[in-house]
Every structure is written in C-alpha cells, then in structure tokens.
Amino acid sequence: MRPYIFAVGGGSLFAIHNECEVYNPRTNNWTPIAAMLWRRSRAGVTALHKSLYVVGGYDGVNDLATAEHYNPLTNKWIYITPMGTKRSCLGICAFDGLIYVCGGYDGASCLSSTERYDPLTSIWSSCPAMSTRRRYCRLAVLENCIYSLGGFDSTNYQSSVERFDPRVGRWFPVPSMTARRSSCGVASCDGYLYCIGGNDGTMCMSSGERFNLRRNMWEPITAMHSRRSTHEVVEVDGSLYALGGNDGSSSLNTVERYDTRLNKWIIVCSMVARRSSVGAAVLDCFHLERGLVQTTNL
C-alpha cells in the first residue's frame, strides 16, 4: 500500500464542485475519481480505516450536516450519519479510530462546539467545546493530542492555539502563533506542528511557521511560492503538500511540496480543477490508478 493525496470538492468563481481527484506522489500525476454525492465547499476531509470521510461544508445555498464515505476499492461514495450540527469551515482530524470535528459555521454563528464520530457504531457524540469560537480553524494530531489552530471568531482573526487531550477530556492553551491565521493549512510531521498560509484579516499569506513541542515555541519556515488561504496541507513520507486555495484574487489549482529537511518549497503537478475551500487527505491504497481504470470499465 502506498500513500495517495485526495482533493475533494471546493469551489471556483463559477461553481462549487462535487468532483474529486487523486494525486500519486511517485508519478507526479492527478487522476479523476468518482464525484461525491453532494456538492461541497468548505467541508472537512480526513482518512480513517482505509476510507475517506467528507463531513459538512457548504453547497452554495446551505451549510451542511451531512457526511459521506469513499471506498477506494469500489470507487464509490455512500452517505453516513449526519453530524448533530450543521458545519462549514470546520476543523477535522482522525485519531484513535474516531473522527473529531471542531468549530466552523452553522449559517448563523461561529462555533466552538466539538463532536466525534465512531465508524463502528455510526454514532456522533458531543465532546467538550473549545475555549474560543473558530470558523476556518484547522486540526492536527501531535503526540496523542488534537491541536486546533487559528480561525475567525466573528470579530477577530486568531493566532491562538489550543490542545485537546482525549485521555482527560479537556482543552488546554498552547502558545499563540506569531501571525493571525484563518483558513490556513495545518499538518504534523516529524514531531513538529506546521501552520502554513491563511488570511490575517488583511491579505492571503504565503508565510509559514512550525510549533516545536520540545521548546514550546513557534519557529518560522520558508514561505510558499504562492499566497494561499482556504487551501489544504497534508503530509506524505516526510514532505508537506500545499494544494489549491485562493490567493486573494482567484481560485488555485497549483500544488507545491515542502522538503522539511531542506526548508524548501518545490512546484509539482497542478490539479485538474481550480479549488478554493478544498478538502484533502492522504490515504494508503493498493495500485489505485489501476483500480480506477477497472472500475470505470465495469
């Protein structure tokens, strides 16, 4: 099994997508996969148990509570149990066999609430709320804790960070980032928590920083080639990939890879579609492109 990057939904100036595509880092190539059952922008996307999950989002009219599950073996989507709350611009991650979602926007207000989904029982349950309302926050897992970064609380763009420890069921404060970042890209890699791009309330950003857990402080990293907000950042084999988003004037299909050892960004193959407010996740699969061809021919 090898890792593939899935880009899901998102929007452009003209439309909100249900189309999806997958990237093979070894061939530097994007391939279309089956479209979602519903158009979704600003959704949460994560991988768990060899499957892809897409939760909430916005369809151009309504904020959504619905969720879908993608099986790469069949190249098909099915609906799963909806969340208890409508959420777009939410944070999402998978940890210890469960899917956690935090914050977002329900169509009326920014949220601080948290819930989690158990795929074995198909049940959503409430968790302790964050200390801050966060629309366009991002989540990542580092050393058995869930970190929630940045976002917009309906008044201010946030540099604050908090950490949820599922073992004790509590949120704890973490040192703030050096910049305010809403709709940023977040991923953990080699013991660091990376936060890249986003919007500080005045412009889209290309800068990035990482949290050094041992020193309990944030450190700068090299800026991306493009300014990006509403993009995604994922980790594959020790490298970070930043894909899609918005540069302040247009939706992007460009992708760049960050070498954590060289502290350097490299442009790689662009997505087929321009995708702002895109969702993305990494999923390990067997010979995915061959399976997609076979499924398409059936």
Disulfide bonds with the S-S distance in Angstrom:
none
